[in-house]
Amino acid sequence: MKIKYSLAAVAGLATWALVFAITLFVLSRYSAAYQVNSHIMVAASALFLLYGAIFALLTVEHCSIPLASNKHKLLLLVQLLCAFGLMLLLHRYQLDYLAILSIIWVASLPNLMSTPRALLLTFVIVLLWFSLASVLEQRALWITGLLYGSFHIFAVLMQHATYSAQQARDALESKHRQLQATQQLLQAVSRQSERTRIARDLHDVVGHHLTALTIQLQVAGHITDGEVKTQIDKCHQLAKLLLSDVREAVSTLRQYRDMALKDAVQQLTSLIPTQLNVILDIEPAIVLQDLAQTQHLFCIIQEAISNSLKHSGASEFVIKAAVQDNILQLDLYDNGKVHSNWQAGSGITGMFERAAECAANLTVTSIKGALHLRLQLAYLGLKNV
């Protein structure tokens, strides 16, 4: 899979690389004056590289490490410790610009917590950073601290605005996909309703008249003879053939009055972003009869896919449906990972509400670190019009 970064992530990587390069240049250029030994150069390089590697790992698009996971938090902590380690290691050289590393770090906080918490943590980090630097370097850094502190706050607020805009855009895209899916569903239901109406009219009106005509021709054939009887018998056979054709047409229309679940889900998944490969394992014979039930199933499937895109970092999503003992079982799962202590949010709660409205049983479990949803409801199969 092709590795992609957002423009902001690329800017962050470029800033990290620039700080790294400037630090190496300063240490090598003034090595004699500052008595820089090779061990300090190696240690500083190692800390820079570890910091950059973690930043690159966590900012790649569709990162496989969920934001709320302990692994993600641990990596962020290690990244922050790398920045502080560089400040402590190189404090004698008074490289004030190393605080840029903490600016890059705090810019990720709005993605993980509320803005007030992010600002509070930023204040603590800035205070700790410049207090340590001031003590170690034996000089006043309150002006530098105020300046860099304002940069930290600016980075947090800008990232908050960007993150909020991205969330709004994602929500709008999700609603757009829902509207498109509902539009397709309504079009399919409209076609089915028209087929049902035509089938009923053919059966009740044309079929009734043809049946009456066939009976009348049969009676006429019994009370006539000669050439007239021959012609009436021919008309009787044609009427019977026409009645058979009408009944076959009605049967065909009734056969396709219901929407195949697989076709409906294919229409829905055609709107999903390409980074998530949706795998369908649905029995072709499964059909949907109730519009309200179908819409609830659609919304549950779409919410599960949205959760997979936003939270699990999955590359594949499986939709499996089968009927056994008149029970339709729908399984939804992916190959991503969720936090071991995950809690149901508004999306999962909405799924349970929709499942209850269509008389279905929904269970949510975690299998091999991935969320697994199973929906079971009574399946009526095909019924006559």
N, C-alpha and C positions, 0 to 999 in steps of 0.2 A: 504494500500500500504506500502511495506517495505521501511523504512527510510534508505538511504544510504549516505555516505560521501566519498569524495575523500581522498586520502592519505594525501594531503596537508591540507585539512580541519581538519582531525584527528590530525595532528601534531599541528595545531593552537589551537585546543581545549585542547590538552595535555599541551601545553605551558601555556595557560590561567589557567588551573587547577593547574599547578605547581606554577605559580606566586601567585595565590590565596592561596594555601596551605602554601607557604613560608611566605606570609604576615601575615596570621593568626598565624602561629608559632612564628614569630618575635614579633608580638603584644602581644601574650599571654605569651611568655617567658620573655619578658622584661617589662611587664605591670607595675611593681612597679617602675622601674627606669624611665620609660617614662611617667608615670602617665596616662596610657591608661584606659579610662572608658568604660563602657558597651555600651554607646550610639555611640561612635566612632567605636567599633567593629561591632555593628549592621548596622550602616550606610555603613561602608566599605564592609561588606558582601553583603548588598543589591546592592551596586553599582557593585561589582564583578559579582554577579549572573545575574543582568540585562545585563551587558556587555556580559557575556557568553551566555545567552539565545538569544540575538540578533545575535551574531556570529553564533550560532548553527542554527538559523532560516534561515539566509541568505546564509549559505554555504552548506545546504543540497542539494543533487542532485535533479534536476528538481524542484527547488524552485518555489512555486506558486506565488511569488511576482516578477514581471518583473523588470529587472535591471534598466530600464529607468523610472520606475514609481516614483511618488512623495513619495509613502509609503516607497519604498526601500531607497530613499535618506534621508527621515526623520529618519528611523531606524539607518542608518549609522551615522547621526548627533547625535542621542541620545547615540549611542555607543561611539563616540568620547568624548562626554560630560561626560560620565561615567568615561573614562580614566582620563580626566582632573580633574573631581571631586575627584577621588581617590588621585591624586597628590596634590591637594589643601587641602584635608582633612588630609592627612598623611604627609604633608611636614615637620613637626617638627621632624619626625623620620628618615628623610634623606634616604628614600628607593629609591635610584636611579634606581633600576631595574624595577620600575613601567613603565618606558619608553618603556619597551617591549610591553606593551599593545598598544601603539601608533604604534609600528613597525607592529604588527599584523593588525592593522587597515589600515595603508597605503598600505599594500600588496594587498588590494582589489581594489585600485584605478585604476590600468591598465584595469580592466574589465569595468570601467565606463567612462573613458576619455582617451585622447591621452597621450602618455608618457611624453611629455614636460609639459603638465598641471599637471600630477600626480607628477612629480618631483618638480614643482613650489609649489604645495600645500604641499608637504612633507617638503620642505624647510621652509615654513611659520609655519607649525605645530612644527617642531623641534625648530625653533627659539623662538616661543611663549612658548613652554613647558619649555625649559631650562632657558629662561629669567625670567619667573614667578618663577621657582624653585630657581634660584639664588637670586632673590629679597626676596622671602619668607624665605629662609634658611640662608640668609646673608653670602654666601660663593661663591667663584668663581667656575663655572661649565663649563668653556669653553673647557677644555680637555674632560670631560665626554660628553659634548654636541657634540664635534667633533666625538668622537668614536661612540656614539649612532646615530648621524646623518649619518655616513657612513653605519651603519647597516640598517637604514631606506632606504637609496638610494639603497643598495644592495637588500633589500626585494622588492622594486618597480621594479627594473630592472629584477630580477629573475622571478617575477610574470608576467612581460610583456613578457618575453621569453616563459614562460609556456603558457600564454594566446594565443600568436601568434601561437605557435605550435599546440595548441588545435583547433584554428580556421582553420589552414591549414589542420589538420587531418579531421575536420568536412567537409571542402570544398571537400577534396579528397573523403570522403565517399559519399557525395552528388553526385559528378560526377560519382562515381562508380555505385551508384543506378540508375543514369540516363542512363549510358551505358547498364546496365543490362536490364532496362525497354525498351530501344530502341532496344536492341538485341531481346528481346521477341516479341516486336512489329513487327520487320522485319521478324522474323520467322513466325509469324502469317500471315503477309501480303504475304510472300512467299507461304505458304500453300494455302491461298485464291487465289493467282494468278494461282497456279497449278490447283486448282479446276475449276477456270474459264476457263482455257485453255482446260482442259479435257471436260468440259461441252460444250464448243464451238465446239471442234472437233467432239464430239458425235453428236451434233445437225447438224453441217454443212456437215460432211462427212458421218458418219455412218447412221445418220438419213436420209440424202438425198438418199443414195444408197438403204436403206431399203424401202423408199417410192417408188423409181423407180421400185424395185423388186416387191413390192406389186401390183403396177399398171400392170406390165408385166404379173404377174401370174393371175391377174383378167382378163386381155384380153385373155390370153391363155385358161382360163377356159371357155370363151364364144365361142371359135372356135374349141373346142375339145368335144368329147363325150366318153361315155363308161368308162372303167377302167382308162384310161389316165386322163379324166376329174376329176374323183374322187381323184386321187393322186395329181393333180394340185390344186384342191380346198383345200386339206389338207395342201399343201405347202403354199397356199395363207393365210390360217388361222394362220399357224405358223409364217409367215412373219408379219402379222398384230399384233400378240401377241408380237413378238420381237420388232417391232416398238413402241408398247405401253410401253414395258419395258424400251427401250432406252429413250423415252420421260419422263418417270417417273424418271429415273436416272438423266437426265439433270435437271429436276425440283428440285430434291433433292440437287444436287450440287449447283444450283443457290441459293437455299434457304439459304445455309450456306457459301456463298461466302463472306459475310460481317462479321466483327468482332463485337460480342456483347460487348457493352460498359461495362457492369458489369464484364464480364470475363476479359476484358483488364485491368480494374481498380484493380481487385483482384490480377492480376499478379504484378501490380505496388506496391500495398500496402503490398504484401508479403515481400517486401524488407525494410519496415519501421521498425525502432527500436521498441522493444517490450514495452517500457514505454508509448507509445502512442497507445491507442486503437482506431482503425479506424472502424467506423460504416458506412456500405454501405446501402443506400436506393435508389436503382437504378432499374428502370423498366427493366425487362429481355428482353423486345422486342426492346429496343433501340439498334440500330446497327450503326457502323461507316463505312463509305465508302471511305472517302478521307484520304490518308496516311498523307499528310501535315497537314490537319486539326486535325487528330488524334494525331500527334506528338505535336502540339501546345497545345491541351487539356491536354495531359500527362504532359508537362512541367509546365503548369499553376497549375495543381493539385499538382505536386511534389513541386513546389515553395511554395504553400500555406501550405503544410505539413511541409516543412523545416522551414518556418516562425513560425509556431505553436510550433515546437520543440525548436527553439532558443529563442523566445521572449515572448510567452504568458504563459508558464508554464502550459499548458493544459494536461489533462489526456485522453481526448476523442476528436476525430476529426470526423466530419460527412461529408460524401459525398452523396449528394442527387441529383438525376437527374430524370426529368419527361418531357414528351412531351405534349404540349397543343397548339392547333391551328397551327400545323406545326412549332412550336417553341420549340427547345430543351433548357430547363432551368437547369443549373447546379449550385447548391448551395454548398458552402464550408464554414464551420464554426467549431469552437471548444468551449470548456467550460472554456477557459482561460481568462486572462485579459490583456488588452493593455492600454498604457498610454492615458489619455483623450486628450492630445494634440499631439498624434502621427503624424508623417509625413511620407509620402511615400518614401521608399528608392529605391535602385536599383532593388530589387526583385519585388516590386509592379509595378514599372515602366516597368520592363520587361514583366510582366503579361499583362499590357495594350498594349504593343507593339505586343505581340503574339496574343492577342484578335483581334487587328486591322487587322493583317495579315490573320486571318481566318474569317474575316467579322463578328465578334461577338461583342456584347456590354457587357462590364464589368463594374460593379458598386461595390464599396467597401464602406461599412458602418460599424458602431460600434453599436452592439445590446447587451444591458446588459453588457457592458464592454468588449465584445468579438468582434473580427473582423469577418465580414460576407462578403463573396465574392459571387456575383451572375453573372453568365455568361449566356447570351442568344444569340442563333444563329439559323439560318434557318435550319430546319430538313427536309430532302428530303424523308426519309423513304427508303423502298426497291424499287429498279428499276430493270428492266429486263436486262439481259446481252445482 
